[in-house]
Amino acid sequence: MSAVPGLPDFGPLTVFTQARPALVPTLLLVLTAGAYLWGVRRLTARGDAWPVVRTVCFVGLGIGTLAVALLSGLARYDTVLFGAHMVQHMLLSMVAPVFLALGAPVTLALRTLPPRWRAALLGVLHSRLARVVSFPAIPWLLFIGSPFALYFSGWYGATLSSVPLHDLMHVHFVLMGCLFFWPIIGIDPVPGRVGHPFRILMLFATMPFHAFLGVAIMSVSEDGGGLIAAQHYLPLIGRADAVFQQQVGGGLIWSSGDIVGLLFIFVAAAQWMRASEREAAREDRRLDRLEAAERA
């Protein structure tokens, strides 16, 4: 994509060849995956079933996506190529949270934790803070508003010159994605869940803002006007590459936001159909019981 001093040209193979896993995120991901697998093992050991697809979603696809974003060669380029950063942004905020939610870790924890810890988790889920933070309008505003605040202020430039702020930005992407997608796509009993029609409406409402953000980021002139974090990128890769990278990044968030958004809408619609089928089956059983009681 662009030449970076001291690094080979960015491409698909560099995701593997330039991997330099950091200690802290590696430990966090391994511990999270290990805790989930421990819960599955404890559940199955007592004879209870746990769908394999949930384990695949959480460990294989959710934790796996986080590993690609944070531990692969992609992480070596995220501060030097804006396009690489934007790929990482989408993985952390839109892909990994969905698979983590489909893994139903809260349900698993409630079924396997000791009574005291389970009570503490329920206390958190039912707390006033959780209800306020998960009120549907708040995650939606944070999800669509925080990228505008990040890229069109000095915050993004600050994350490029500070390792703690850069790591905090990654945590923010994951948390905002989880806060938004968990009640919509996930199956856990978390606060903030709304009816299926409203879930699809919320997903539809995010798509124009991704397009606006992408177009706004791409609107950089050839002379560098409108360049994001120019003081960082210009000395590093030059004006031409910096402009090109910003255009690539804007195009990525525009196109991937629409594509992934449509995929999420399809998933939400499928969940709505299954919920309607289950409700119809329950109603049929209720009517059958009433008919049997009348005959008796």
Phi, psi and omega in degrees: 000315179204154177276131179237129179303128177084357180229148175290163178304137182290136178194180183302322183289331181293341175301328180262316187287335182255016180293129176222079187301134176274150188294309187296307179297327177298313179298317181297317181291319179295317180295320179295313178296319179296319178296320178295314181294326176298318178296318178297316180297319180294322181292313182289333180295332179266009174095005179271146181272148174220120184303132180298327183297330178292318178296319178298317180298313186286306187280308186288312186265319180288298178296324179298319178294319177298322179295318178298318183290325190253337188244345182277185177298340178303324182291339179284339183255356189289343177258357183242339178233119182297324178297318177296319177300320183291324174300315178298318178303311182293321179296318184285325188261337187238332184264302183301314181302326181293313180292325175297319179294320180292343175282351177052053181292330179293316177300317179298317180296318180296333181270348186234341182290153172299157185307319183294317180290324178295320177296321178295319179295318177296324177297321178293315182296327183262007183287161179295322180299317180297321180293322180290311184296327183269002175304126194312324183292329184289308176300324180295314179295320179293320184293318182271335185271327185295324176297322177297317179294325181291309190275338183249031171220191179274002186295315183297317177301323179294324180292337181282343181248006181221117180297314178301317179294324179295316177295322178296325177298318178298316178299319179299315179303313183293315182296317180295321177296316179295317181298325180279312189276334185301311179289340184271311185260328187289169181242007179283153177280069182257155177291160178093000180288138180233175180296157183300319179299320180290328177298313180295322178298319179296320179295317177300321185291340179281334188297316178298326182289326174297321178295315178301316181296315180298315180295319180296320179292322181289343184281065178242133183279162182296336179272007177094004178293129182085011180288130180280134180052048183300324182295340179268313188279324184299313178291339187274307185237000178086166186291314184299312180292323180295318177297314180299316181298319180293323177294319177298314180298317177297319178296324179295314182290330177291305185290313182292327177298318179290315182295310180294323178300317178295323177297318179296321178297320177298316179297316180297321178294320178296319177296322178297316180297316179295320178296321178294321178295319178295320179295320178295321179294320178296320179294322177297318179294322179296317179295323178297320179294319178295320179294320178293323179293322179293322179292326179289000000 
